[in-house]
Amino acid sequence: TMPSGLGWLRTLDVYPKAEDHLKERTLGGGIISLVCVVLACTLLVTEWRQHRAVETIDRLDVDTTSKPNGKLAVNLDIYLPSLPCDELVTDVVDHSGLEQLSATSTLSKLRIDRHGVPMDIPRPIQWGEAIAPAFQQRKVLSLMDQARQHLHNTLLEIEHEEIHDGLSPEEHEEHKRELAEQAALLQGRLARLTEAAKEGEAQALTDAVEMTNAELTQMHEAVQKSQMYSQSQRSLVLSNLHMMGRNLLRLASLNDTAAMQKLHEALRIRLTILDDNVEGFVSSSDVERREKYKAVEELIDDIGNVSAVTHESAAAHMQSAVEEIKEALAILNKGVTGKVRLEAEEKLHVALHKLEGEMRGETPMSGDYCGSCYGAAEDSSKCCNTCADVVAEYAARKWGTPNLHTVEQCVREQRRRAETMEEGEGCNIYGTMQVARVTGSLNVAPTSSARSNAAGPRRNDVPPRLTPAEVAHFNVTHHIRRFSFGSDFPGQHNPLDGVWTHSPTGAAVARYFLKVVPTTYEFLGGRTVRTDQFSVTQYFKPLDSSMRMSPSISFTFEVTPLRVRKTERRGGSLFAFLTRAAATVGGFFAVAGMIDSFWYHSSKRLVKMQLNKQG
C-alpha cells in the first residue's frame, strides 16, 4: 500500500509491471540475456581499464629553468672487443677545444678477453693522460732504440782509435785551460788584423800580422809542450796552426781586397777548428763523434718530452733517469779522452740499457725477490710479487683498490703488456660522468683531443703526434650497450642502446652527433624528474696510411634551448567513467530487448502460419 498523498506518482511510472502469470520466459530470451550480460561485463571492464590508464601529454617550450653552470649526466657502457685498455685515452673536450678536467674520472675501464670474460678488476680512468700508455711506451722505446743505435755506432767507430792516458782528469782540464787562453789571445789578434785590413793602413796591417805570427808561435809551442794530445792528434793541431801561419804571410803581401776577404774567411775557419782542437775534438772522427753525441742528446730530450705526459710518478722516474743520461753526455761533450771518456761512454750505455729494460718491464729480479704488500698484509714477512697479490691483500683488509700507478708490481706488468699489442684483448668503458651543459664531445682515441689544458698532471705538455703506421691497428669496432643522459623515465628510448659498429679495416673514425633535448617528466603523484633525451646521426670513415686523420670514437653532443614537458594524467574523470558505463550497459540491454522482441514475435508468427496450413 502507498500513502494516499503519493498516489499521483503512479502516473509517472515509465516501467509498467505485468503480473507474474502474464510473463513468458523463452529459451531465446535466456540465450540473448546471457550473451548480453557477458558482453556488457567485458565492455565495462574495458571502460574501467581505460579510465585507470595513464597517458602522457607532451608540451614543448623554451627552456628557461636550466642553470647556466648546470651539469649533464652521461651514462655509458661501451665494449671495444679489439682494443686493449692501455691503448686508449678517454677525455671530454668542449667546443673551444679545452678539456673538461677530471670529467672522466668517475668512469671505469675493465680488461676483457676474447671470450668476453673480465681479466682484471675495474680501474678508474686516468683523466691526466695525454697519450695512451701503450703508445707512449712504444714511442719512448723507439726513441731509446735510436739513441742506443747512435751510441753503438759511435763506439764502434772509435774502438780502434789511439787512447792517450798520460793525464789525469784534473791535469787534462789544466792543459785545456792553458790552451784555451792562448787560443783566446790568438783570436783577439786576428780580430785586430781584420780591423787593420778594413782601414787600409799598410803599416798597421804589417804590425798586426807580426803580432799575430808571434801569438801563433806561442800557440805552436804550447801545443808542442801539451800532454793532452796523442802524437797523431798533436800532428793535426800543428798542421792547422801551420796553415794559419801561411795564410798570414799571404795576407801581408796582398793588395787585392777580394783576395784578402777570402783569406780572412779561411783564417776564421781555421780558428774555429782550433777551438774544437782545444776542446779535445781533433780528428774528423772526433768531430763526428761529437755530432753523434749531440744527436743522442736530442733523442734523450725527445724521450724526456714524451715521458713528461705520463702519470706524475712515472714521469718523475723517467726524468730522473734522463737527467742521469744527460750528465754522462755533458762529460762526453767536453771532449774528454782516455779512460775518462771510456768510463763516461760505458755509464751512458748502461743507463740507456737499464732505462730501456725498465720501460719494457724487464727489470731483473733476484731469486730471493720479495715484493712489498704496501702495508696490507697482516704478516709483515709476506711477499706480494704480482699486482694481483697486492690487490688481493688490499681486498682482504677491505681497504679498497690501491693506486695502481704507484704499485711497483702493477707498473712493471703494465709496461710488459704495453710493449706488445695484446691480441684478442678488449676493453669495457662504463660509468656515469658529469659534464658541462655546453657543446662538447666525448672521445676515445690513442691521444687526447684537447688543444690545451689548465694546470694538471700533463703540465701543459702537447701530446706527441702518432704516425699513421703507429695507429694502424687501432680497431674502433665497438658495441654500445648503453648510452643515455640523466635519469630514466617511463617510455624512454635511447637510440644508441645495443648499436654495433664494425671496422673491418681496423683504424677508422666513428662519430656520433647527438642533439640533446632537456626533458621534464611529471608523475601522477606530483613527483618530477628532470632528465634529457637525444636524437643521433652517425658518421663512419675507414682510414688508411695515406690519411692524416687519427682514429677515434667520438660522441659530439649539443644541448638545444627547448624543453619537452611530459605530464601523466588519467584517461578521464570518475563521472565520465560512470556515464560511459551506464551508456554501455543501458545500450546493450536496450538492443538485447529489441532483439528478443523481434525473436519472440517472429517465432510466434511462424507457429501460427504452420497451424493455419495444417487446419
RALIN-V631775 format. One record per residue. RES is the residue in one letter. PSI is psi in whole degrees, 0 to 359 (none if undefined). NEAR is the number of other C-alpha atoms within 8 Angstrom. Layout:
BEGIN
res:RES psi:PSI near:NEAR
res:RES psi:PSI near:NEAR
END
This chain:
BEGIN
res:T psi:156 near:2
res:M psi:144 near:5
res:P psi:145 near:6
res:S psi:335 near:5
res:G psi:342 near:5
res:L psi:11 near:7
res:G psi:330 near:8
res:W psi:342 near:7
res:L psi:341 near:7
res:R psi:332 near:6
res:T psi:345 near:5
res:L psi:358 near:6
res:D psi:115 near:7
res:V psi:1 near:4
res:Y psi:74 near:4
res:P psi:144 near:5
res:K psi:142 near:4
res:A psi:157 near:6
res:E psi:149 near:6
res:D psi:326 near:5
res:H psi:351 near:5
res:L psi:351 near:6
res:K psi:142 near:7
res:E psi:124 near:5
res:R psi:132 near:6
res:T psi:162 near:6
res:L psi:317 near:6
res:G psi:320 near:9
res:G psi:323 near:10
res:G psi:316 near:9
res:I psi:315 near:8
res:I psi:320 near:11
res:S psi:317 near:9
res:L psi:313 near:8
res:V psi:319 near:8
res:C psi:318 near:11
res:V psi:317 near:8
res:V psi:312 near:8
res:L psi:322 near:8
res:A psi:318 near:11
res:C psi:319 near:8
res:T psi:312 near:8
res:L psi:329 near:9
res:L psi:319 near:11
res:V psi:319 near:8
res:T psi:317 near:8
res:E psi:324 near:11
res:W psi:317 near:9
res:R psi:319 near:8
res:Q psi:324 near:8
res:H psi:321 near:12
res:R psi:346 near:8
res:A psi:146 near:8
res:V psi:126 near:8
res:E psi:154 near:8
res:T psi:129 near:8
res:I psi:124 near:9
res:D psi:140 near:8
res:R psi:138 near:7
res:L psi:129 near:8
res:D psi:175 near:8
res:V psi:136 near:7
res:D psi:106 near:9
res:T psi:6 near:4
res:T psi:344 near:4
res:S psi:140 near:6
res:K psi:144 near:5
res:P psi:327 near:5
res:N psi:25 near:6
res:G psi:168 near:8
res:K psi:155 near:8
res:L psi:119 near:10
res:A psi:127 near:10
res:V psi:121 near:12
res:N psi:127 near:13
res:L psi:153 near:13
res:D psi:100 near:12
res:I psi:131 near:12
res:Y psi:124 near:12
res:L psi:99 near:12
res:P psi:343 near:13
res:S psi:12 near:12
res:L psi:116 near:13
res:P psi:152 near:11
res:C psi:331 near:11
res:D psi:356 near:8
res:E psi:14 near:12
res:L psi:152 near:14
res:V psi:136 near:14
res:T psi:125 near:12
res:D psi:166 near:14
res:V psi:125 near:14
res:V psi:134 near:15
res:D psi:181 near:12
res:H psi:343 near:9
res:S psi:357 near:5
res:G psi:359 near:10
res:L psi:140 near:11
res:E psi:140 near:12
res:Q psi:98 near:11
res:L psi:139 near:8
res:S psi:12 near:7
res:A psi:325 near:12
res:T psi:5 near:13
res:S psi:342 near:11
res:T psi:356 near:10
res:L psi:158 near:12
res:S psi:154 near:12
res:K psi:144 near:13
res:L psi:128 near:14
res:R psi:134 near:15
res:I psi:136 near:15
res:D psi:181 near:11
res:R psi:344 near:9
res:H psi:6 near:5
res:G psi:15 near:7
res:V psi:132 near:7
res:P psi:140 near:9
res:M psi:352 near:8
res:D psi:178 near:7
res:I psi:153 near:7
res:P psi:142 near:8
res:R psi:139 near:7
res:P psi:148 near:9
res:I psi:132 near:11
res:Q psi:108 near:7
res:W psi:348 near:11
res:G psi:2 near:10
res:E psi:127 near:14
res:A psi:340 near:12
res:I psi:144 near:15
res:A psi:139 near:13
res:P psi:320 near:12
res:A psi:315 near:11
res:F psi:321 near:12
res:Q psi:318 near:12
res:Q psi:319 near:12
res:R psi:325 near:10
res:K psi:314 near:9
res:V psi:317 near:11
res:L psi:322 near:11
res:S psi:316 near:8
res:L psi:323 near:12
res:M psi:324 near:13
res:D psi:318 near:8
res:Q psi:316 near:9
res:A psi:317 near:12
res:R psi:324 near:12
res:Q psi:319 near:8
res:H psi:314 near:11
res:L psi:320 near:12
res:H psi:316 near:8
res:N psi:320 near:8
res:T psi:316 near:10
res:L psi:325 near:8
res:L psi:321 near:7
res:E psi:332 near:8
res:I psi:10 near:8
res:E psi:324 near:6
res:H psi:14 near:5
res:E psi:157 near:5
res:E psi:126 near:5
res:I psi:121 near:7
res:H psi:113 near:10
res:D psi:23 near:8
res:G psi:344 near:6
res:L psi:148 near:10
res:S psi:166 near:7
res:P psi:321 near:7
res:E psi:318 near:7
res:E psi:323 near:8
res:H psi:317 near:11
res:E psi:324 near:8
res:E psi:315 near:8
res:H psi:320 near:11
res:K psi:321 near:11
res:R psi:318 near:8
res:E psi:315 near:8
res:L psi:325 near:12
res:A psi:323 near:10
res:E psi:318 near:8
res:Q psi:319 near:11
res:A psi:324 near:12
res:A psi:319 near:8
res:L psi:318 near:9
res:L psi:320 near:12
res:Q psi:323 near:9
res:G psi:319 near:8
res:R psi:319 near:12
res:L psi:324 near:9
res:A psi:319 near:8
res:R psi:324 near:9
res:L psi:320 near:12
res:T psi:318 near:9
res:E psi:318 near:8
res:A psi:322 near:12
res:A psi:324 near:9
res:K psi:324 near:6
res:E psi:340 near:6
res:G psi:16 near:7
res:E psi:117 near:8
res:A psi:314 near:6
res:Q psi:318 near:6
res:A psi:323 near:8
res:L psi:319 near:13
res:T psi:315 near:9
res:D psi:320 near:8
res:A psi:321 near:12
res:V psi:317 near:12
res:E psi:317 near:8
res:M psi:321 near:9
res:T psi:321 near:12
res:N psi:323 near:10
res:A psi:318 near:8
res:E psi:323 near:12
res:L psi:320 near:11
res:T psi:317 near:8
res:Q psi:319 near:9
res:M psi:321 near:12
res:H psi:316 near:10
res:E psi:321 near:8
res:A psi:320 near:9
res:V psi:322 near:11
res:Q psi:322 near:7
res:K psi:335 near:6
res:S psi:142 near:8
res:Q psi:8 near:8
res:M psi:351 near:10
res:Y psi:147 near:10
res:S psi:174 near:10
res:Q psi:318 near:6
res:S psi:321 near:7
res:Q psi:320 near:10
res:R psi:323 near:11
res:S psi:320 near:8
res:L psi:319 near:10
res:V psi:316 near:12
res:L psi:325 near:10
res:S psi:319 near:8
res:N psi:320 near:11
res:L psi:322 near:12
res:H psi:319 near:8
res:M psi:326 near:9
res:M psi:320 near:10
res:G psi:320 near:10
res:R psi:320 near:8
res:N psi:325 near:11
res:L psi:319 near:10
res:L psi:320 near:9
res:R psi:324 near:8
res:L psi:325 near:9
res:A psi:337 near:9
res:S psi:3 near:6
res:L psi:148 near:8
res:N psi:351 near:5
res:D psi:123 near:6
res:T psi:317 near:6
res:A psi:317 near:6
res:A psi:323 near:8
res:M psi:322 near:11
res:Q psi:322 near:8
res:K psi:320 near:8
res:L psi:322 near:10
res:H psi:317 near:9
res:E psi:321 near:8
res:A psi:320 near:9
res:L psi:322 near:10
res:R psi:318 near:8
res:I psi:318 near:8
res:R psi:324 near:12
res:L psi:323 near:9
res:T psi:319 near:8
res:I psi:321 near:9
res:L psi:321 near:12
res:D psi:318 near:10
res:D psi:320 near:10
res:N psi:319 near:10
res:V psi:324 near:11
res:E psi:351 near:9
res:G psi:0 near:11
res:F psi:99 near:12
res:V psi:300 near:11
res:S psi:169 near:8
res:S psi:326 near:7
res:S psi:327 near:8
res:D psi:314 near:9
res:V psi:320 near:10
res:E psi:322 near:8
res:R psi:319 near:9
res:R psi:319 near:12
res:E psi:323 near:8
res:K psi:326 near:11
res:Y psi:320 near:12
res:K psi:321 near:9
res:A psi:319 near:10
res:V psi:320 near:12
res:E psi:321 near:10
res:E psi:319 near:8
res:L psi:322 near:12
res:I psi:322 near:14
res:D psi:319 near:9
res:D psi:320 near:9
res:I psi:318 near:12
res:G psi:320 near:11
res:N psi:318 near:9
res:V psi:318 near:13
res:S psi:341 near:13
res:A psi:340 near:10
res:V psi:8 near:16
res:T psi:184 near:15
res:H psi:151 near:11
res:E psi:316 near:7
res:S psi:318 near:8
res:A psi:321 near:10
res:A psi:320 near:12
res:A psi:319 near:8
res:H psi:316 near:8
res:M psi:317 near:10
res:Q psi:324 near:11
res:S psi:317 near:8
res:A psi:321 near:10
res:V psi:319 near:12
res:E psi:323 near:8
res:E psi:319 near:9
res:I psi:321 near:12
res:K psi:327 near:10
res:E psi:318 near:8
res:A psi:322 near:12
res:L psi:324 near:12
res:A psi:322 near:8
res:I psi:317 near:11
res:L psi:326 near:13
res:N psi:352 near:10
res:K psi:356 near:8
res:G psi:26 near:10
res:V psi:155 near:11
res:T psi:178 near:11
res:G psi:215 near:9
res:K psi:329 near:7
res:V psi:316 near:9
res:R psi:317 near:11
res:L psi:319 near:9
res:E psi:320 near:8
res:A psi:320 near:12
res:E psi:322 near:10
res:E psi:320 near:8
res:K psi:318 near:9
res:L psi:316 near:11
res:H psi:317 near:10
res:V psi:319 near:8
res:A psi:317 near:11
res:L psi:316 near:11
res:H psi:320 near:9
res:K psi:314 near:9
res:L psi:321 near:9
res:E psi:320 near:10
res:G psi:321 near:10
res:E psi:319 near:10
res:M psi:330 near:11
res:R psi:356 near:10
res:G psi:26 near:11
res:E psi:28 near:9
res:T psi:120 near:8
res:P psi:137 near:4
res:M psi:135 near:5
res:S psi:163 near:5
res:G psi:332 near:4
res:D psi:26 near:4
res:Y psi:134 near:7
res:C psi:106 near:8
res:G psi:148 near:9
res:S psi:145 near:8
res:C psi:5 near:12
res:Y psi:40 near:6
res:G psi:2 near:7
res:A psi:335 near:9
res:A psi:135 near:10
res:E psi:325 near:5
res:D psi:114 near:5
res:S psi:341 near:6
res:S psi:357 near:4
res:K psi:144 near:8
res:C psi:139 near:8
res:C psi:94 near:11
res:N psi:351 near:11
res:T psi:165 near:9
res:C psi:321 near:11
res:A psi:326 near:6
res:D psi:318 near:10
res:V psi:314 near:13
res:V psi:320 near:10
res:A psi:320 near:8
res:E psi:320 near:11
res:Y psi:319 near:14
res:A psi:322 near:10
res:A psi:327 near:7
res:R psi:359 near:7
res:K psi:44 near:6
res:W psi:4 near:8
res:G psi:203 near:6
res:T psi:131 near:8
res:P psi:165 near:8
res:N psi:103 near:6
res:L psi:341 near:8
res:H psi:348 near:10
res:T psi:0 near:8
res:V psi:119 near:10
res:E psi:314 near:7
res:Q psi:320 near:10
res:C psi:319 near:12
res:V psi:317 near:11
res:R psi:316 near:12
res:E psi:324 near:10
res:Q psi:318 near:9
res:R psi:322 near:13
res:R psi:322 near:12
res:R psi:320 near:9
res:A psi:341 near:15
res:E psi:323 near:10
res:T psi:154 near:6
res:M psi:125 near:6
res:E psi:100 near:8
res:E psi:131 near:5
res:G psi:1 near:8
res:E psi:139 near:13
res:G psi:186 near:15
res:C psi:142 near:15
res:N psi:119 near:13
res:I psi:126 near:12
res:Y psi:165 near:11
res:G psi:186 near:10
res:T psi:134 near:10
res:M psi:158 near:12
res:Q psi:121 near:9
res:V psi:161 near:11
res:A psi:147 near:9
res:R psi:60 near:10
res:V psi:167 near:8
res:T psi:128 near:10
res:G psi:189 near:11
res:S psi:145 near:12
res:L psi:126 near:11
res:N psi:139 near:14
res:V psi:112 near:11
res:A psi:170 near:13
res:P psi:336 near:14
res:T psi:163 near:11
res:S psi:146 near:12
res:S psi:354 near:9
res:A psi:137 near:9
res:R psi:328 near:8
res:S psi:168 near:9
res:N psi:160 near:10
res:A psi:188 near:6
res:A psi:134 near:7
res:G psi:192 near:8
res:P psi:336 near:9
res:R psi:344 near:13
res:R psi:46 near:8
res:N psi:26 near:9
res:D psi:146 near:8
res:V psi:131 near:8
res:P psi:136 near:10
res:P psi:144 near:7
res:R psi:132 near:4
res:L psi:142 near:6
res:T psi:159 near:6
res:P psi:326 near:12
res:A psi:326 near:6
res:E psi:332 near:8
res:V psi:15 near:12
res:A psi:334 near:11
res:H psi:4 near:7
res:F psi:87 near:11
res:N psi:117 near:12
res:V psi:13 near:17
res:T psi:130 near:13
res:H psi:157 near:11
res:H psi:117 near:11
res:I psi:100 near:14
res:R psi:325 near:12
res:R psi:137 near:12
res:F psi:116 near:12
res:S psi:170 near:9
res:F psi:135 near:12
res:G psi:201 near:11
res:S psi:157 near:8
res:D psi:155 near:6
res:F psi:160 near:7
res:P psi:135 near:4
res:G psi:12 near:4
res:Q psi:142 near:7
res:H psi:120 near:4
res:N psi:111 near:10
res:P psi:344 near:7
res:L psi:352 near:10
res:D psi:127 near:9
res:G psi:9 near:8
res:V psi:131 near:8
res:W psi:133 near:8
res:T psi:120 near:7
res:H psi:143 near:7
res:S psi:89 near:11
res:P psi:329 near:5
res:T psi:358 near:8
res:G psi:258 near:12
res:A psi:135 near:15
res:A psi:170 near:16
res:V psi:119 near:14
res:A psi:117 near:13
res:R psi:140 near:12
res:Y psi:125 near:11
res:F psi:114 near:10
res:L psi:131 near:12
res:K psi:109 near:11
res:V psi:127 near:12
res:V psi:116 near:13
res:P psi:140 near:14
res:T psi:138 near:12
res:T psi:125 near:13
res:Y psi:122 near:13
res:E psi:120 near:12
res:F psi:167 near:9
res:L psi:323 near:8
res:G psi:356 near:4
res:G psi:349 near:6
res:R psi:140 near:7
res:T psi:134 near:8
res:V psi:125 near:9
res:R psi:116 near:10
res:T psi:197 near:12
res:D psi:144 near:12
res:Q psi:169 near:12
res:F psi:155 near:11
res:S psi:162 near:8
res:V psi:145 near:10
res:T psi:152 near:7
res:Q psi:146 near:8
res:Y psi:133 near:8
res:F psi:132 near:8
res:K psi:116 near:7
res:P psi:149 near:10
res:L psi:150 near:11
res:D psi:180 near:8
res:S psi:343 near:8
res:S psi:351 near:5
res:M psi:144 near:7
res:R psi:355 near:6
res:M psi:150 near:5
res:S psi:136 near:9
res:P psi:144 near:14
res:S psi:164 near:13
res:I psi:120 near:11
res:S psi:145 near:11
res:F psi:105 near:11
res:T psi:121 near:12
res:F psi:140 near:11
res:E psi:125 near:10
res:V psi:126 near:11
res:T psi:156 near:9
res:P psi:6 near:7
res:L psi:156 near:10
res:R psi:135 near:13
res:V psi:129 near:12
res:R psi:120 near:13
res:K psi:123 near:12
res:T psi:128 near:11
res:E psi:143 near:12
res:R psi:159 near:9
res:R psi:163 near:10
res:G psi:339 near:10
res:G psi:174 near:7
res:S psi:170 near:8
res:L psi:322 near:7
res:F psi:324 near:6
res:A psi:321 near:8
res:F psi:316 near:12
res:L psi:323 near:8
res:T psi:314 near:8
res:R psi:324 near:9
res:A psi:317 near:10
res:A psi:317 near:8
res:A psi:319 near:8
res:T psi:310 near:11
res:V psi:314 near:10
res:G psi:317 near:8
res:G psi:319 near:8
res:F psi:314 near:10
res:F psi:328 near:9
res:A psi:314 near:8
res:V psi:320 near:8
res:A psi:323 near:11
res:G psi:318 near:8
res:M psi:318 near:8
res:I psi:317 near:9
res:D psi:318 near:11
res:S psi:315 near:8
res:F psi:317 near:8
res:W psi:317 near:9
res:Y psi:309 near:10
res:H psi:326 near:8
res:S psi:317 near:8
res:S psi:324 near:8
res:K psi:315 near:8
res:R psi:322 near:8
res:L psi:321 near:8
res:V psi:319 near:8
res:K psi:316 near:8
res:M psi:323 near:8
res:Q psi:322 near:8
res:L psi:320 near:8
res:N psi:323 near:7
res:K psi:324 near:6
res:Q psi:324 near:5
res:G psi:none near:4
END
